[in-house]
Amino acid sequence: MSLHDDLTAVRRDLDQLTRTVERLERQAGRPRPAAPAAESDPSRMVGVPDTPYDSTLWTDSDDEGLGARDRRAP
């Protein structure tokens, strides 16, 4: 492709991107549908404590991505 062809293709793609962004902005301006009541019901929320987990929970686990402790990676 020549430089002129490349610039024409970039200009066309940029115009298409601009139109798409404008369309998405118009759609985003619309009111969003309300969330179902079950999703926003505070009684269904589960609290997560800030206290550290008991380290014995992890005694038999392998390090994720590193494999087992007694084996070597290939």
C-alpha positions in Angstrom: 0.0 0.0 0.0 1.1 3.5 -0.6 1.2 6.2 2.0 -1.9 7.8 0.5 -3.8 4.5 0.7 -2.7 4.0 4.3 -3.8 7.5 5.3 -7.2 7.0 3.6 -7.7 3.8 5.5 -6.7 5.4 8.8 -9.1 8.3 8.1 -11.9 5.9 7.3 -11.3 3.9 10.5 -11.1 7.0 12.6 -14.4 8.3 11.2 -16.0 4.9 12.0 -14.5 5.0 15.5 -15.9 8.6 16.0 -19.3 7.5 14.9 -19.3 4.5 17.2 -18.2 6.6 20.2 -20.9 9.2 19.5 -23.5 6.4 19.3 -22.3 4.9 22.6 -22.4 8.4 24.2 -26.0 8.8 23.1 -26.9 5.4 24.4 -25.2 6.1 27.7 -27.3 9.2 28.1 -30.4 7.1 28.3 -31.6 6.1 31.8 -30.4 2.6 32.7 -33.0 0.0 33.7 -33.4 -0.5 37.4 -31.6 -3.4 39.0 -33.7 -6.3 40.2 -34.7 -6.0 43.8 -32.9 -9.2 44.8 -29.5 -7.7 43.7 -29.9 -4.5 45.7 -31.4 -6.1 48.8 -29.0 -5.4 51.7 -30.2 -8.5 53.7 -28.6 -10.7 51.0 -25.1 -9.1 51.5 -22.5 -11.2 53.2 -19.9 -9.5 55.5 -16.2 -10.3 55.1 -14.2 -10.0 58.3 -11.0 -8.0 58.3 -9.2 -10.5 60.5 -6.5 -12.6 58.9 -7.4 -16.2 57.9 -6.1 -19.1 60.0 -2.8 -20.1 58.3 -3.6 -23.8 58.9 -6.2 -23.5 56.1 -3.3 -23.4 53.6 -1.0 -26.1 54.9 -1.9 -28.7 52.3 -2.2 -26.3 49.4 0.4 -25.7 46.6 1.5 -22.3 45.6 -0.7 -21.3 42.7 1.2 -21.2 39.5 4.4 -22.6 41.1 3.4 -26.2 41.4 3.9 -28.6 44.3 6.6 -27.8 46.8 8.4 -31.2 46.4 8.6 -31.1 42.6 10.6 -29.1 40.1 9.2 -27.3 37.1 10.1 -28.8 33.7 
